[in-house]
Every structure is written in structure tokens, then in C-alpha cells.
């Protein structure tokens, strides 16, 4: 990659921007395929290396503890074994080097799939009162549960599909879940992007082409598909049990996710009873949350990498431990702090403006602030998990999804009773105070998280 144009007209600042973009791209590439090499200026890859080394060490075992012979493949360290990897950093087979339009198309399709998932979880909420009346029920908790029960399915899915995606690739798992309007374009345009699966296919092609069985992917291990799946399905739970960072962030995101579904299940009813909105008009009250999410997405896309570059450059100029200017996962957390502050503000604004029966635009503005803060927390913590856990990012996110989905499926059930006892103002104040209590979590991880992450990485990998 040329960082300076031939005419020399590129400014110093532009060169810095180009260099940082190049480093971020390579950093993402290493996160994508497991970061099995160490490059100066990049995050530590010890966790990924140790995981791969565990599989390679197990290649030397030909039997299980009961003495049963295990099907094995030859280890990469064995003689006459050809390790298959990308041909070069610019290998066109690497998904990160695919044409820009293909990557954009895949992003659009994945975004459409995610949009439909969120839509399915929330579009039922505005008609819950009609459904409850149809069945002659006045149980407010049951009315909330018919919406949040959807989220409990999200808690179970990752435990199965995350290890399956690591075993068979992302493509087949994506197709399995895409039974919707985007099924046809997904089957046409989706491609496999998971590097271990792509490299295993490449190795298989070379074995067939050359007749030499010594070609094996750099990720090859002696694990059978069943053993690999068993390890993957328990990895998420082990991360929750043995990684303080995963447990704390999963709980934090669980509260944030619960707040979102609490709004989904109560918002239209509050506007019907407080502002006498008709059932059809009350459905439009979700626009506040939607606007907040939209602007948060734009802000995050614009600022996330810029903040990461600025922090990297600042730490490099300070010298000391960070003089190499490596990209640390903790650099993703400043936006989490911002979102953590905005979320309680949104609750206070929404609750007391509705309690005072101010113009309906005021509580809607509060929900927009809530949506803005919620989205910033969600997106920044997702990218933190990807950067921090690299090849095991799917399992870390699965662990996070399990906790947050269970919390989001259960906690909103208490909302109707809470508002009945405390009122809208004090009820939302309570939620805002709980949010404020957790604001220090991302800040502490931003300042001390690197040490905690590195100290716990080796012990965690030993248990995975």
C-alpha cells in the first residue's frame, strides 16, 4: 500500500490517517483469521496462539482417556506436512480482499437480516392489549411476556449455532436462519467468510489436485466434528465462569438490553393512558427510539475508528509501555462511557416529562436519548469482544447473548407493577440510577482492563 503519493503533496496528517487506516485493516484481518502471527504495533495474539497450540499439542495424543483410538490428522509440526495459509496479505481468496462492492452487498444483506430479527421481536408489542382482551386476560406481566419470550430463543440459539459456525463456517448457519424475505438473495450472494473453513477447503483442494495427503490447514487439529462441537458449546459457559470481563460486560449489556425491551413492552401503553393516544397512533411512539438508534449508528461509524486512531497516536507519543502504538481492544470503550451517561439522562427526561404530562414530544425526545445511548453501548461492546477474543469472538459474543437475552426476557416482566407502584417518574428514575451505578464499569475497563484481560487470558485459554 502506497502511503505517499508520487507528487509528495500528501500532508503529514493525511499520511498519519492513511497509515492508521492500513493498520486498522490489518488489525481487523488478524482478528478475522485468528491472529496467529505477531506483528509490531498490533494487539497481543497470545490468546489465539495458545488456543491453536492446544489443538496442536493434542495431535500427539492418539487415544482418549479411556484408551479409545481417536481419528487424527497429522500435526503442522510433523515432517512432510504442508501448512496451508493465505498466499499473501493480498490473496484475493481472503474475504478481506474481496471487491468493495461485494463486501458492501454482504453488509446490506446481513443488515437486512438483523433488521428483520429486531422487527419480529418488537412489532407485536403495540397490539398486545388487543390480544389480551381477545383472550380475556388482564395479567400485565403476561402481556409483557408474550413480547419478551422471543428473546429467550435468542439465549438458546448462540449456544448451538456459534460452535456450528466455527465448525462448518458462517454460510450454512446463516442460510439456516434466513427463512424470510431475504432468503433468495442470500442464497445467491452470500459467501463463506470464516478463514479456518476456507483454508481447510483450500487444503482439501490441494490434496485432491496433488495426491499428497500432507496438505493441511494451519488451523488443523485432531478433533472430530463431535468433539469440536462439544468444546465449542461449552466454551461460552466457560468464558462466563472464568473470564471476569466477559461476565461483567455480559451483565452490563443484559441490563441495557432489558431496558430496551422494557421500553418496547410499555411505551405504547404509557402514551395511551397518559396522552390518550389511540392504539394506531401509539404505535408511532417507537419512532423516538428508532431515531436515537439511527443517529447513534451514524455517529459510531464516523467516530469509532477515529477515536481508536487518536488514542493509539496519543499513547505512542506518551511513550512507555504503549510506545509501539498497538491497537488495544480497550480503545473501543470511550463510546461505551458516553452511552452509559446518556442512558440514565434519557430515563430521567422521559420519566419526569411524561409524569408532568408535558407535550408528547418531550418524552419522545427522552426515548431518543435512551436509544442513542443504548446503541452506543451495544455497538462498542460488540467490537470490544471481537478485538479482545479474536478467534473465539463468536463464543464470547454467544456468552454475552445468553446472559443479555435471559435478562431481557425476564426483567421487563416487572415493569408494569413497578410503574403502578412508583409511577412513571420515579420508576424511570430507579432505572436511571441503576444505569448510573454501572457507568464506572466501562471507564474502569478503559483504564485498567488491559491488565485484567492479559492476566486472565492464559488461565482462560487453559480452560477452553
Secondary structure, 3 states (H helix, E strand, C coil): CCCCCCCCCCCHHHHHHHHHHHHHHHHHHHHHHCCCCCCCCCCCCHHHHHHHHHHHHHCCCCECCCCCECCCCCCCCCCCCEEECCCCCCCCCCHHHCCHHHHHHHHHHHHHHHHHHHHHHHCCHHHHHHHHHHCCCCCHHHHHHHHHHHHHHHHHHHHHHHHHHHHHCHHHHHHHHCCCCCHHHHHHHCCCCCHHHHHHHHHHHHHHHHCCCCEEECCCCCCCHHHHHHHHHHHHHHHHHHCHHHHHHHHHHHHHHHHHHHHHHHHHHHHHHHHCCCHHHHHHHHHHHHHHHHHHHHHHHHHHHHHHHHHHHHHHHHCHHHCCCCCCHHHHCHHHHHHHHHHHHHHHHHHHHHHCCCCHHHHHHHHHHHHHHHHHHHHHHHHHHHHHHHHHHHHHHHHHHHHHHHHHHHHHHHHHHHHHHHHHHHHHHHHHHHHHHHHHHHHHHHHHHHHHHHHHHHHHHHHC
